[in-house]
Amino acid sequence: MSQYKPTVNADWQALLKGKFIVFDGPDGSGKTTQFRRTINLAHANDIKTTEVREPGGTPIGEQIRNILLDPANEEMVTKCEMLLYMASRAQLIEQKIQPALTEGQLVLADRFISSTLAYQGTAGGISVADILRVGQIALGEYWPDLVVVFDVDEQTASTRLNPLLDRMEQKGKEYHRRVRKGYLDQAEADPKRYLVIDARPSADEVTETLLKQLTARLG
């Protein structure tokens, strides 16, 4: 995988520098592989990059991550989940994202508020309006330029998951079916900010599609 070289040619400095891009999608979509490949592409083109993951990305955020993903915390209610994710996100904005964007760096995030809208919103039952109200406090003016959603059906996703599932991955097929719908609903409602990539093919095919679509969208 580390030897893969994309065939798409573009002025990546012009396309990516100073952008805030989120990679998101259902568990098992393969987004993390694409995230790493895009970071490698940025580094190969001498683009200063800050990469973050959610929840986490800061010392406080990593502690929140452990609470959120621990299967022992099965009694956690959805509102608590949402607020913990937002708390981690607020810390991430303050410590990592805001300084990086101020310096003109590329910021790549592995999940962001789009995950909250899908998991705690569409799948969990909290209204979009309530999530966005809390999100406005957590994010302030630092919203993504682009959210790339790696779309995959539940059956394909289930074959890619680690058998040691975390607390969110253990929620069952119907829950994850609603999660997928949540992402697709977001993309339909805001097509200028969202880019949906079919994540069912091989990792190399998905990368080729991703880079072509990034070139078309950001160029």
Secondary structure, 3 states (H helix, E strand, C coil): CCCCCCCCCCCHHHHHCCCEEEEECCCCCCHHHHHHHHHHHHHHCCCCEEEEECCCCCHHHHHHHHHHHCHHHCCCCHHHHHHHHHHHHHHHHHHHHHHHHHCCCEEEEECCHHHHHHHHHHHCCCCHHHHHHHHHHHHCCCCCCEEEEEECCHHHHHCCCCCCCCCCHHHCHHHHHHHHHHHHHHHHHCCCCEEEEECCCCHHHHHHHHHHHHHHHHC
